[in-house]
């Protein structure tokens, strides 16, 4: 995927920013199972459930954190995830 398919991802916990940068695909745990978020996703705010936060960039897929709870805010070209580890 080209850079045009990336959005800006910010993952923050109580100690500060864990990740800030480009992301092509974000996987988050929700009450309905794992959800995937791409650029231009419908804007939303959602509670997260215990599980893994994973992301895909042009260099591959990586796990960012294992969370016990959190909240995600999705805008058109950016996503903010607040996690409680």
N, CA, C and O atoms as CSV, one atom per row, in Angstrom:
chain,resi,resn,atom,element,x,y,z
A,1,UNK,N,N,0.841,-1.180,0.000
A,1,UNK,CA,C,0.000,0.000,0.000
A,1,UNK,C,C,0.884,1.241,0.000
A,1,UNK,O,O,1.945,1.261,0.623
A,2,UNK,N,N,0.448,2.237,-0.681
A,2,UNK,CA,C,1.210,3.482,-0.742
A,2,UNK,C,C,0.886,4.357,0.456
A,2,UNK,O,O,-0.076,4.111,1.185
A,3,UNK,N,N,1.701,5.377,0.646
A,3,UNK,CA,C,1.508,6.289,1.775
A,3,UNK,C,C,0.125,6.931,1.751
A,3,UNK,O,O,-0.390,7.311,2.803
A,4,UNK,N,N,-0.486,7.059,0.578
A,4,UNK,CA,C,-1.814,7.663,0.496
A,4,UNK,C,C,-2.862,6.823,1.217
A,4,UNK,O,O,-3.940,7.328,1.530
A,5,UNK,N,N,-2.572,5.567,1.485
A,5,UNK,CA,C,-3.501,4.688,2.189
A,5,UNK,C,C,-3.246,4.661,3.692
A,5,UNK,O,O,-3.873,3.883,4.411
A,6,UNK,N,N,-2.344,5.489,4.168
A,6,UNK,CA,C,-2.014,5.520,5.595
A,6,UNK,C,C,-2.766,6.635,6.306
A,6,UNK,O,O,-3.122,7.651,5.708
A,7,UNK,N,N,-2.997,6.424,7.585
A,7,UNK,CA,C,-3.546,7.457,8.451
A,7,UNK,C,C,-2.584,7.628,9.613
A,7,UNK,O,O,-1.688,6.807,9.804
A,8,UNK,N,N,-2.761,8.677,10.381
A,8,UNK,CA,C,-1.905,8.922,11.538
A,8,UNK,C,C,-2.506,8.233,12.753
A,8,UNK,O,O,-3.672,8.447,13.086
A,9,UNK,N,N,-1.709,7.408,13.410
A,9,UNK,CA,C,-2.140,6.669,14.594
A,9,UNK,C,C,-1.399,7.188,15.816
A,9,UNK,O,O,-0.180,7.358,15.796
A,10,UNK,N,N,-2.153,7.436,16.878
A,10,UNK,CA,C,-1.579,7.798,18.169
A,10,UNK,C,C,-2.104,6.818,19.204
A,10,UNK,O,O,-3.315,6.678,19.373
A,11,UNK,N,N,-1.199,6.142,19.896
A,11,UNK,CA,C,-1.574,5.234,20.982
A,11,UNK,C,C,-0.953,5.795,22.255
A,11,UNK,O,O,0.261,5.986,22.334
A,12,UNK,N,N,-1.797,6.057,23.250
A,12,UNK,CA,C,-1.361,6.707,24.480
A,12,UNK,C,C,-1.827,5.916,25.687
A,12,UNK,O,O,-2.936,5.382,25.702
A,13,UNK,N,N,-0.964,5.843,26.711
A,13,UNK,CA,C,-1.377,5.279,28.001
A,13,UNK,C,C,-1.143,6.336,29.077
A,13,UNK,O,O,-0.834,7.487,28.766
A,14,UNK,N,N,-1.289,5.946,30.337
A,14,UNK,CA,C,-1.169,6.916,31.426
A,14,UNK,C,C,0.237,7.503,31.559
A,14,UNK,O,O,0.410,8.543,32.194
A,15,UNK,N,N,1.238,6.854,30.971
A,15,UNK,CA,C,2.615,7.344,31.050
A,15,UNK,C,C,3.003,8.234,29.875
A,15,UNK,O,O,4.021,8.926,29.929
A,16,UNK,N,N,2.204,8.221,28.820
A,16,UNK,CA,C,2.519,9.047,27.659
A,16,UNK,C,C,2.247,8.339,26.349
A,16,UNK,O,O,1.534,7.336,26.310
A,17,UNK,N,N,2.814,8.858,25.287
A,17,UNK,CA,C,2.593,8.327,23.946
A,17,UNK,C,C,3.432,7.064,23.742
A,17,UNK,O,O,4.650,7.080,23.920
A,18,UNK,N,N,2.768,5.980,23.369
A,18,UNK,CA,C,3.441,4.712,23.087
A,18,UNK,C,C,3.830,4.606,21.614
A,18,UNK,O,O,4.861,4.029,21.269
A,19,UNK,N,N,2.988,5.171,20.759
A,19,UNK,CA,C,3.256,5.154,19.321
A,19,UNK,C,C,2.594,6.367,18.687
A,19,UNK,O,O,1.465,6.724,19.022
A,20,UNK,N,N,3.311,6.989,17.772
A,20,UNK,CA,C,2.761,8.069,16.958
A,20,UNK,C,C,3.395,7.946,15.589
A,20,UNK,O,O,4.613,8.052,15.453
A,21,UNK,N,N,2.572,7.722,14.571
A,21,UNK,CA,C,3.124,7.602,13.236
A,21,UNK,C,C,2.129,7.041,12.254
A,21,UNK,O,O,0.936,6.951,12.543
A,22,UNK,N,N,2.628,6.659,11.078
A,22,UNK,CA,C,1.748,6.166,10.025
A,22,UNK,C,C,1.262,4.746,10.292
A,22,UNK,O,O,1.944,3.947,10.933
A,23,UNK,N,N,0.073,4.456,9.787
A,23,UNK,CA,C,-0.523,3.130,9.926
A,23,UNK,C,C,-1.413,2.881,8.711
A,23,UNK,O,O,-2.133,3.778,8.271
A,24,UNK,N,N,-1.365,1.670,8.172
A,24,UNK,CA,C,-2.235,1.301,7.056
A,24,UNK,C,C,-3.490,0.588,7.542
A,24,UNK,O,O,-4.572,0.769,6.983
A,25,UNK,N,N,-3.338,-0.221,8.585
A,25,UNK,CA,C,-4.436,-1.044,9.079
A,25,UNK,C,C,-4.246,-1.251,10.571
A,25,UNK,O,O,-3.158,-1.609,11.022
A,26,UNK,N,N,-5.308,-1.024,11.336
A,26,UNK,CA,C,-5.251,-1.135,12.791
A,26,UNK,C,C,-6.258,-2.177,13.249
A,26,UNK,O,O,-7.412,-2.160,12.822
A,27,UNK,N,N,-5.824,-3.084,14.116
A,27,UNK,CA,C,-6.698,-4.120,14.671
A,27,UNK,C,C,-6.886,-3.856,16.157
A,27,UNK,O,O,-5.916,-3.693,16.897
A,28,UNK,N,N,-8.151,-3.815,16.589
A,28,UNK,CA,C,-8.480,-3.513,17.982
A,28,UNK,C,C,-9.499,-4.504,18.524
A,28,UNK,O,O,-10.367,-4.967,17.785
A,29,UNK,N,N,-9.400,-4.841,19.828
A,29,UNK,CA,C,-10.387,-5.738,20.434
A,29,UNK,C,C,-11.643,-4.963,20.842
A,29,UNK,O,O,-11.551,-3.912,21.475
A,30,UNK,N,N,-12.809,-5.488,20.477
A,30,UNK,CA,C,-14.066,-4.832,20.839
A,30,UNK,C,C,-15.047,-5.867,21.378
A,30,UNK,O,O,-14.767,-7.066,21.370
A,31,UNK,N,N,-16.185,-5.398,21.840
A,31,UNK,CA,C,-17.202,-6.307,22.362
A,31,UNK,C,C,-17.746,-7.224,21.272
A,31,UNK,O,O,-18.284,-8.288,21.577
A,32,UNK,N,N,-17.615,-6.834,20.026
A,32,UNK,CA,C,-18.094,-7.646,18.903
A,32,UNK,C,C,-16.981,-8.474,18.273
A,32,UNK,O,O,-17.189,-9.088,17.226
A,33,UNK,N,N,-15.820,-8.501,18.884
A,33,UNK,CA,C,-14.670,-9.198,18.328
A,33,UNK,C,C,-13.650,-8.201,17.818
A,33,UNK,O,O,-13.773,-7.000,18.055
A,34,UNK,N,N,-12.649,-8.697,17.122
A,34,UNK,CA,C,-11.597,-7.820,16.616
A,34,UNK,C,C,-12.134,-6.978,15.454
A,34,UNK,O,O,-12.790,-7.497,14.551
A,35,UNK,N,N,-11.847,-5.683,15.489
A,35,UNK,CA,C,-12.240,-4.811,14.388
A,35,UNK,C,C,-10.992,-4.316,13.676
A,35,UNK,O,O,-9.913,-4.241,14.263
A,36,UNK,N,N,-11.153,-3.980,12.409
A,36,UNK,CA,C,-10.056,-3.446,11.607
A,36,UNK,C,C,-10.429,-2.042,11.151
A,36,UNK,O,O,-11.561,-1.790,10.739
A,37,UNK,N,N,-9.474,-1.141,11.230
A,37,UNK,CA,C,-9.698,0.247,10.840
A,37,UNK,C,C,-8.681,0.629,9.773
A,37,UNK,O,O,-7.480,0.399,9.918
A,38,UNK,N,N,-9.198,1.221,8.693
A,38,UNK,CA,C,-8.361,1.723,7.605
A,38,UNK,C,C,-8.629,3.217,7.435
A,38,UNK,O,O,-9.541,3.767,8.052
A,39,UNK,N,N,-7.835,3.861,6.601
A,39,UNK,CA,C,-8.043,5.280,6.305
A,39,UNK,C,C,-9.454,5.480,5.756
A,39,UNK,O,O,-9.967,4.633,5.024
A,40,UNK,N,N,-10.070,6.588,6.107
A,40,UNK,CA,C,-11.430,6.956,5.694
A,40,UNK,C,C,-12.499,6.076,6.339
A,40,UNK,O,O,-13.615,5.992,5.828
A,41,UNK,N,N,-12.174,5.425,7.446
A,41,UNK,CA,C,-13.171,4.659,8.195
A,41,UNK,C,C,-14.240,5.623,8.700
A,41,UNK,O,O,-13.965,6.807,8.895
A,42,UNK,N,N,-15.427,5.136,8.908
A,42,UNK,CA,C,-16.497,5.955,9.461
A,42,UNK,C,C,-16.067,6.493,10.822
A,42,UNK,O,O,-15.609,5.719,11.663
A,43,UNK,N,N,-16.201,7.790,11.060
A,43,UNK,CA,C,-15.835,8.343,12.370
A,43,UNK,C,C,-16.636,7.673,13.488
A,43,UNK,O,O,-17.827,7.401,13.337
A,44,UNK,N,N,-15.965,7.414,14.609
A,44,UNK,CA,C,-16.636,6.769,15.737
A,44,UNK,C,C,-15.811,6.919,16.997
A,44,UNK,O,O,-14.623,7.239,16.958
A,45,UNK,N,N,-16.476,6.678,18.118
A,45,UNK,CA,C,-15.833,6.545,19.421
A,45,UNK,C,C,-16.331,5.227,19.976
A,45,UNK,O,O,-17.535,4.969,19.969
A,46,UNK,N,N,-15.413,4.379,20.461
A,46,UNK,CA,C,-15.809,3.054,20.916
A,46,UNK,C,C,-14.960,2.605,22.104
A,46,UNK,O,O,-13.769,2.906,22.188
A,47,UNK,N,N,-15.596,1.887,23.008
A,47,UNK,CA,C,-14.898,1.281,24.140
A,47,UNK,C,C,-14.197,0.016,23.658
A,47,UNK,O,O,-14.748,-0.753,22.870
A,48,UNK,N,N,-12.978,-0.187,24.144
A,48,UNK,CA,C,-12.209,-1.379,23.794
A,48,UNK,C,C,-12.246,-2.380,24.935
A,48,UNK,O,O,-12.414,-2.009,26.096
A,49,UNK,N,N,-12.088,-3.643,24.597
A,49,UNK,CA,C,-12.091,-4.721,25.579
A,49,UNK,C,C,-10.668,-5.274,25.718
A,49,UNK,O,O,-9.796,-4.929,24.920
A,50,UNK,N,N,-10.423,-6.119,26.709
A,50,UNK,CA,C,-9.080,-6.693,26.857
A,50,UNK,C,C,-8.640,-7.418,25.584
A,50,UNK,O,O,-9.422,-8.136,24.960
A,51,UNK,N,N,-7.396,-7.220,25.220
A,51,UNK,CA,C,-6.857,-7.869,24.029
A,51,UNK,C,C,-5.635,-7.149,23.503
A,51,UNK,O,O,-5.017,-6.345,24.200
A,52,UNK,N,N,-5.298,-7.451,22.257
A,52,UNK,CA,C,-4.091,-6.900,21.636
A,52,UNK,C,C,-4.434,-5.770,20.672
A,52,UNK,O,O,-5.430,-5.827,19.950
A,53,UNK,N,N,-3.592,-4.752,20.677
A,53,UNK,CA,C,-3.634,-3.692,19.677
A,53,UNK,C,C,-2.535,-4.032,18.678
A,53,UNK,O,O,-1.357,-4.091,19.030
A,54,UNK,N,N,-2.936,-4.255,17.423
A,54,UNK,CA,C,-1.961,-4.580,16.377
A,54,UNK,C,C,-2.124,-3.592,15.231
A,54,UNK,O,O,-3.210,-3.063,14.997
A,55,UNK,N,N,-1.038,-3.357,14.529
A,55,UNK,CA,C,-1.093,-2.442,13.397
A,55,UNK,C,C,-0.256,-2.956,12.251
A,55,UNK,O,O,0.696,-3.711,12.444
A,56,UNK,N,N,-0.625,-2.535,11.046
A,56,UNK,CA,C,0.146,-2.879,9.858
A,56,UNK,C,C,0.643,-1.585,9.235
A,56,UNK,O,O,-0.122,-0.653,8.989
A,57,UNK,N,N,1.939,-1.555,8.987
A,57,UNK,CA,C,2.558,-0.437,8.281
A,57,UNK,C,C,3.197,-0.992,7.016
A,57,UNK,O,O,3.105,-2.190,6.749
A,58,UNK,N,N,3.829,-0.151,6.255
A,58,UNK,CA,C,4.491,-0.613,5.037
A,58,UNK,C,C,5.615,-1.601,5.337
A,58,UNK,O,O,6.039,-2.343,4.452
A,59,UNK,N,N,6.103,-1.615,6.588
A,59,UNK,CA,C,7.181,-2.542,6.955
A,59,UNK,C,C,6.672,-3.833,7.592
A,59,UNK,O,O,7.477,-4.697,7.939
A,60,UNK,N,N,5.366,-3.984,7.753
A,60,UNK,CA,C,4.824,-5.226,8.301
A,60,UNK,C,C,3.864,-4.993,9.450
A,60,UNK,O,O,3.549,-3.856,9.799
A,61,UNK,N,N,3.399,-6.109,10.042
A,61,UNK,CA,C,2.447,-6.051,11.144
A,61,UNK,C,C,3.189,-6.178,12.463
A,61,UNK,O,O,4.119,-6.974,12.591
A,62,UNK,N,N,2.771,-5.390,13.438
A,62,UNK,CA,C,3.394,-5.479,14.756
A,62,UNK,C,C,2.364,-5.261,15.851
A,62,UNK,O,O,1.361,-4.574,15.657
A,63,UNK,N,N,2.630,-5.859,17.004
A,63,UNK,CA,C,1.794,-5.652,18.178
A,63,UNK,C,C,2.308,-4.425,18.912
A,63,UNK,O,O,3.511,-4.281,19.132
A,64,UNK,N,N,1.394,-3.545,19.289
A,64,UNK,CA,C,1.785,-2.347,20.027
A,64,UNK,C,C,1.619,-2.559,21.520
A,64,UNK,O,O,2.491,-2.194,22.308
A,65,UNK,N,N,0.485,-3.158,21.910
A,65,UNK,CA,C,0.201,-3.296,23.339
A,65,UNK,C,C,-0.835,-4.378,23.583
A,65,UNK,O,O,-1.627,-4.722,22.707
A,66,UNK,N,N,-0.806,-4.901,24.799
A,66,UNK,CA,C,-1.889,-5.743,25.302
A,66,UNK,C,C,-2.618,-4.877,26.313
A,66,UNK,O,O,-2.024,-4.413,27.286
A,67,UNK,N,N,-3.906,-4.661,26.083
A,67,UNK,CA,C,-4.622,-3.752,26.963
A,67,UNK,C,C,-5.672,-4.468,27.790
A,67,UNK,O,O,-6.149,-5.541,27.423
A,68,UNK,N,N,-6.026,-3.856,28.915
A,68,UNK,CA,C,-7.121,-4.370,29.738
A,68,UNK,C,C,-8.401,-3.614,29.441
A,68,UNK,O,O,-9.497,-4.148,29.611
A,69,UNK,N,N,-8.267,-2.365,28.994
A,69,UNK,CA,C,-9.415,-1.570,28.555
A,69,UNK,C,C,-8.888,-0.368,27.788
A,69,UNK,O,O,-7.688,-0.095,27.780
A,70,UNK,N,N,-9.796,0.340,27.149
A,70,UNK,CA,C,-9.383,1.520,26.408
A,70,UNK,C,C,-10.527,2.121,25.623
A,70,UNK,O,O,-11.659,1.639,25.659
A,71,UNK,N,N,-10.200,3.190,24.912
A,71,UNK,CA,C,-11.159,3.898,24.073
A,71,UNK,C,C,-10.458,4.254,22.769
A,71,UNK,O,O,-9.278,4.606,22.762
A,72,UNK,N,N,-11.193,4.160,21.667
A,72,UNK,CA,C,-10.656,4.579,20.375
A,72,UNK,C,C,-11.531,5.694,19.817
A,72,UNK,O,O,-12.758,5.653,19.907
A,73,UNK,N,N,-10.867,6.687,19.238
A,73,UNK,CA,C,-11.553,7.769,18.536
A,73,UNK,C,C,-11.062,7.739,17.099
A,73,UNK,O,O,-9.870,7.908,16.843
A,74,UNK,N,N,-11.973,7.524,16.164
A,74,UNK,CA,C,-11.624,7.439,14.751
A,74,UNK,C,C,-12.129,8.683,14.030
A,74,UNK,O,O,-13.320,8.991,14.063
A,75,UNK,N,N,-11.214,9.394,13.380
A,75,UNK,CA,C,-11.551,10.513,12.500
A,75,UNK,C,C,-11.205,10.079,11.075
A,75,UNK,O,O,-10.733,8.959,10.875
A,76,UNK,N,N,-11.426,10.926,10.101
A,76,UNK,CA,C,-11.217,10.513,8.711
A,76,UNK,C,C,-9.774,10.109,8.411
A,76,UNK,O,O,-9.545,9.081,7.774
A,77,UNK,N,N,-8.809,10.893,8.856
A,77,UNK,CA,C,-7.408,10.617,8.536
A,77,UNK,C,C,-6.536,10.363,9.753
A,77,UNK,O,O,-5.310,10.358,9.645
A,78,UNK,N,N,-7.155,10.151,10.918
A,78,UNK,CA,C,-6.368,9.881,12.122
A,78,UNK,C,C,-7.175,9.031,13.093
A,78,UNK,O,O,-8.406,9.030,13.084
A,79,UNK,N,N,-6.441,8.312,13.926
A,79,UNK,CA,C,-7.049,7.468,14.954
A,79,UNK,C,C,-6.270,7.678,16.243
A,79,UNK,O,O,-5.039,7.655,16.243
A,80,UNK,N,N,-6.991,7.881,17.342
A,80,UNK,CA,C,-6.372,8.005,18.662
A,80,UNK,C,C,-6.880,6.877,19.536
A,80,UNK,O,O,-8.086,6.653,19.638
A,81,UNK,N,N,-5.954,6.165,20.168
A,81,UNK,CA,C,-6.302,5.061,21.052
A,81,UNK,C,C,-5.747,5.374,22.436
A,81,UNK,O,O,-4.547,5.600,22.591
A,82,UNK,N,N,-6.616,5.388,23.437
A,82,UNK,CA,C,-6.210,5.556,24.830
A,82,UNK,C,C,-6.315,4.191,25.480
A,82,UNK,O,O,-7.395,3.600,25.506
A,83,UNK,N,N,-5.206,3.681,26.006
A,83,UNK,CA,C,-5.196,2.324,26.548
A,83,UNK,C,C,-4.847,2.307,28.027
A,83,UNK,O,O,-4.091,3.143,28.525
A,84,UNK,N,N,-5.419,1.333,28.706
A,84,UNK,CA,C,-5.079,1.029,30.090
A,84,UNK,C,C,-4.426,-0.338,30.055
A,84,UNK,O,O,-5.075,-1.342,29.760
A,85,UNK,N,N,-3.145,-0.370,30.356
A,85,UNK,CA,C,-2.398,-1.617,30.299
A,85,UNK,C,C,-2.651,-2.401,31.552
A,85,UNK,O,O,-2.113,-3.496,31.713
